[in-house]
Amino acid sequence: MLMTASATSKSQGRAEPVTGGVAPVTAVQAQQSTPTPRRLRRLLCLDDFETAARRHLPRPIFGYIAGAAETNRSLHDNRLAFDELGFVPRVLIDVSKRSQQASLFGSTYAAPFGIAPMGISALSAYRGDIAMARAAAAANIPMIMSGSSLIRLEDVAKQGRTTWFQAYLPGDVPRITALIERVARAGFEILVITVDSQVAGNRENNVRAGFSTPLRPTARLAWDGITHPRWLFGTFLRTLLRHGMPHFENNDATRGPPILSPSVVRDYSDRGHLNWQHFELIRRLWKGRLVIKGILDTGDARIARDAGAEGIIVSNHGGRQLDGAVSPLRVLPDIVATCPDIPIMMDSGVRRGTDVFKALALGARFVFVGRPFGFAAALCGEAGVRHAIRLLSDEIHRNMALLGITSLTELSPDRLVRLEGGG
């Protein structure tokens, strides 16, 4: 039997449309004045960006983005969970005035999806975090900047108010306090705290691909760069000439180590001792909206809400932490039912407009997409991300008509069936 969300979640648990006499505007229409670069025109869906990026990026960097933990069980199940659900469309309904606009935390966005946080984006794409922030602002969707980034958060904050900041907690209270104060001074209005990174995941794929943080200069690494000249000259050397060696800028209130070093060891700050009291401390320090990311358990969701979280992102870190952790889509309805009074969002595995629909039908207010936008930025910077946003938004707009809905609030569990042979 298909999982269902509680009745109260129908109004609280998914994207809210903007109603009125204004014609709907999609993220596609918001960017129509921007022509698509020729090299992107053959990319027709989000999965195409990964295929193209595999050729464009050096093996270690591509492996870092694409890979997950250990045997990739969670990575694969994130997709399988979506594939186990099918739609029940309705017909002969006037869908000419459909709208995918969505409201979240008092802001109206052009679509019910945003860009998930991705670390070291400026290594795979020239000024990657800024490229994604600008594209998101132009499309009027949220972009979450990763704390494991190589561009100062103050510089990214200037790109638009649709950017949120995601933090990994440093190891002690003074450093936590200093980081939160720095984020506030930069002007961010929404802070996301990721809590599923007590220790670094066992990413054997990274080791096999030759990736480490910081990167170690080796003959193999040099060869990987030389054999990918578009990335070498367009991203890495361009960054060195214009901005110097990239450093980890935002894990702490002070600058971290460089991304390339033969001897420096990155401080991962053991977070094993962190607990809910630290989250409550952040709630007292942070005056803006506070979101918690990495929740999969209903009990944790309840504790987070009671500790002051104003939103929850259900996530298994894209399969990059505990291999075998359940797909967020499988536990989403129960978490929505547990916390119907705050927006529940999710990431991990979203690749199609129909994936967005399935998450919204099971109670999500919003979804976030990571890897495809990282690949899009690597291929063509801001223009690549704009194209990826346009493709996903266009899928949503088209499929709303095919499903027979005019607003996202019409999505509910009764629009879905579990396919034969599904879980």
N, C-alpha and C positions, 0 to 999 in steps of 0.2 A: 504494500500500500504506500502511496506517495506521502512523504512527510508534508505536514501542513503547519502553517504559522497560526498563531492565535488571532481571534477576530480583531482584537485591539491593534494588532500590527498592520492592519489594512490601511489605516490612516497615518500611522507613525513610522512604518517600517520600510517605505519605499519612496522613490523620487516623487515630488509634488509638482504638478504642472502649473504653469502660469496661465490663468484664464483671462478672458476679456476679448475685446474686439480687435486686438492686434494680430495680424497674420503670423503664424509660427515661423521662426527663424532657426535654422539648424546651424551647427558648427560648419557645415559645408558652405552654406550660403554666406556665413560671416566671413569666409575667406575666398569668395569667388573672384575677387579682384587680383588675387595672387596666382600667377600662372604656375603650372607644375613643371619643374625642370624635366628635360627630355629623358634623362637617365632614370627618372622615377616613374615614367608613364607605363612601363610594363609591370610595375608592382601593383597588384590588384587587390591584395588583402594583407593583413598584418603578418601572416606566416611568410609571405614573399620577402619581407625585410630580413628575416633571419637567413634565408637562402642566399640573398645578395651579400649580406654582411659577412658570411662565412668566407667569401672570396676576397672581400675588401680588408678585413682585419687580420693582423698577425694572429697566429694560432693561440698564443697564451691569452690574449685579450678577448678574442672571441670565446674561448673556453671559459673564461671567468664569467662572462655575461650569460652564456647559454647553459652552463653546467649547474648542478645542484649537489646534494650530499650523497655520499656513498653509492648506492645502487640506483639512485634516481626514482625510487618507488613513489615518493610523495609528488615529485615532479610529474610523473606519468599519471598518477591518480587524479591530480588536479584537472587534467583534461578528460579522463574517463568519467568523472562525476557528471560533467556536462553532457557527455555522449549518452548517458543512461536515461536522459529525459527527452521526451518528444512533446510537440505542441498540438493543441486542438484549436485550429483556426475557425473564425466565423466569417461569413460571406454576406454580400449585398448590404454592406454597411457603408455609409458615407464617410470616407476617411480622407476627404480632400483637405480638411483643415486640421490634420493631426499635428501635434507638437511634442517634441522630446525635451523641451526645456524642463529643468529640475531645480528645486530650491533646497538649500542646505545651509544651516547656520545663518539664516537671514540673507543669504546671497542667492541670486538667480543665475544659474549656469545654462549654457546653450545645449548641454547634453548631460546624461546621467553618469558620465565616466570622467576620470581624471588620470593623471600620470603618477604612477607609484614611485616611491623613492628608490633610486639606484646609485650605488656608490661608484666612485672614481669615474664618473661619466666624462670628465674632461680628458681622460686618457684615451677613450675610444672615439671621442668626437671633439673637434676644436671648440673650446669653451662650452662643453656639452650642457652643463646645468643652465647656463644663460640661454642657449639655443632652445632648450625645452621650456624654460620659463617664458620666453618671448612668444613661442608658438602657442603655449597654453593661454597666455593673456590675450593674444590675438583671436583665438577661438572661443574665449570666455569659458574655459574649463579650469579646474584646479590642477596644480602641479605640486607635488610634495618633494622638496629638496632633501637629499640624504645628508645625514651628519657625516658620513664617510665620503666627503666630497673634496675636490681639489681647488675649488674657487671659494673665496671668502663669502660667507653667507650675507654679509653686508652688500656685496656687489650684486648678488642674485636678488636680494630683497627689492632692489631698485627697479626690477624689470616689470613689476606689476603686482597688484594686490590679490591676484589669484594664486600666488605661491604660498604654500605652507612650509613649515620647517619640521623635519623629523630628527629626533635626537636619540643617540645611544647614551645611556647614563654613564658618566665617569665613575671612578671607583670610590669617591668619598664625598661627604657633604659639602665642604668648601668648593670643590671643583664643580659639583652639580649646581650649586648656587651661582657660581661665576658664569657658567655656560648659560643658564636660564636668563640671567640678567643681560648677557650679551645678545641673546636672541631677541629679547624685549626691546633693547635699544635699537636694534636693526629695523624694527617696525613690523615684524611678523605678527599677524593677528591670530593664527591658528598654530598650535604646537602639537606635534604627534610624538608620543613616547613609545618606542619599540621595546617590548619586554620579553621577546623570545630569544634573546641572544646572551644568555647567562655565560656561555663560553662560545668560542668559534666552532661552527659546524665542521664536520669531517669531510672536507671537499677534496676528495681524492682526485677528482677530475682536474682541479686546478694544478695539482702537483704533476699529473701526467702531461698536462698541456704546457708545463714550464712556467706557470704563473705563481708569483708570490708577492706579498706586500711588506716592505718595498720590493720592487723588481731588482733582481741581481744581474748586473751586466755580465753576459756570457756570449760566447761565439754563436750559440744557438739563438739567443735573443736578437743579436745583431743580424743574423741571417733572416730571421722572421721579419724584421723591419725592412731590410733591403729588398726582400721579395714581395713586399706590399708597398710600393712607392707612393701610391695615392695617399695612404694613411701616413707614411713616414714624412712626406713633405707637407701634406695638407693639415695634419693634426700635430704630430709630435715635434718636428723641427720648427714648425710655425709657432707652436706654443713656447718652445725654448727661446726663440729669437725675440718674441714680443713680450713674454711674461716671465721668462726664467724657468728654472726647474719647478714643476708643480709639487706642492706639499699637501699633506692632509691638513686642512685648514679649520675644520669645524667639529672634530670629535671632542674638543675641549675649548676652553675660553682662550687658549693660547695656541700658537702654530705648532703643528705636529711635524713628523719626519717627512723627508722628500719621497716621492714615488719611485725614484731610481737611486739605489745606493748599494755599494759593495759590502757595507758593514753595518749600517744602521738597522736596528730592530724596532719594529713598530710596537708601541705600547698598547696592548689590547685591553688594559684595565679590567682585571678580574671582576666580574659582576656577580659572582656566585653568592655573595652575601647580601645583595640588594633585595629589598622586600617591600611590602605595601606601605610601610612607613615612609620610605623614600618617595613613593608616588604621592602620598599625602603631603609631603614637604613641597613637592613641585606644585601641587594644587594651591598651596598657600602662597608660593612665590609668583606663580604665573597668573596674570590678570586677564588674559585673553581666553579663547576657546581651547579646551584641552581634550585631546583625543588619545586613546590608547590603542596600540597596534600589536597584533600577535596573539590574540585571544582565540582559543578553540574550545574552552570548557565553560559550561553555563555557570558554574560556581564562581569562576574567575570573572566572568562578565558581571555578575551581580556585585561582587566585591569592588570591581573597577567603578561601576556606576555609583555605588555608595561612597566611594572614596573621592568622587568629584569628577570622574570622566564624563564629558558631555557628548562623546561619541566613541564608538568601538569599531575598529577595523579587524574583522575576522580574517586571519591570515596564517599560513604556515611558512611564511617567508619565501614563497615561491619554491618550496621544497629544498631550501638551501641550509636548513638547520637540522632538525631531527628527521632522519630518513624513516619513512613509515608513519609520520604524523598525518592525521586524517585530512582529507581535502576540506577546505573551508565551506564549500557548498553543501557538504553532507551535514554539518552541524549548524549551518546558518539559521534554519527555521527555529531550532530550539533556543538559540541565543536571542533571536528576535522576540520570541515568546517570553523569555526571561526578563528582557529589558525593553518593553514596548514604548517606554517613555523617552528614550534617547535614540538618535539615528544610528542604525547598525549598517556598516559598510563592509565590503570585502575585497580582497585581491587574491591572486594566485590562480593562474590558468585561463583567465579571460582573454579570448582571441577573436571573437566574432560578436556581431550585434545580437545574434541569437543567444550567446552566452550571457550578455548583459540582461536580456529579457528573462532568462531563467533565474538569475540571481534576484532581480527585482520581483519576480513572481513569488519567490520564496521569502520575501520580506526585506531584502537589502534596500537601503535608501540610495546607495551610490556604489559604484565599483571603481577599482583602480587597476591600471594595466602597466606593466613594467617593461620587460625585455623588448617587446616590439618597438617601443618608442626609443629605447636605447640604441637599437640597431638603426632605426630611422635617422637619428641624430648623427650616428657614425657615418652613414652613407652620404647625407646631404645637409647636415646641420639643421638650422631652423626650418628650411624648406622641406626637408625630409620629415620632420615631426609634423609639420602642418599637413603634409600629404597623408600621413598615417592617421591623423585625427579626422581628416576629411573622409577617408575610406570607412572608418568605423562609424562615424556619424551618418554617413550615407547608408550604410547597411541598416542601422537602426531606423532611419526614416522610411526606407523601402519596406522593411520587414514589419513595421507597424501596420502598413497598409495590407500586407499579405496575411497578417494575423487577425486583422479586422478590429483594430483599436485606434482611438484618436488621442488618448492620453495614457501616460505610464501608470496611472492609478488603476487602470482597468486590468493590469497584470495581477494575477492571483494564482494560488496553487491549482484551482480547477481548470486553468488553461494548460496544465501539464499532465502527462501520463508517464509512468515508469515503463520503459520499453522491456519487452520480453527478454529475459536473460540478464536484465540489469540487477543491481545489488539488492 
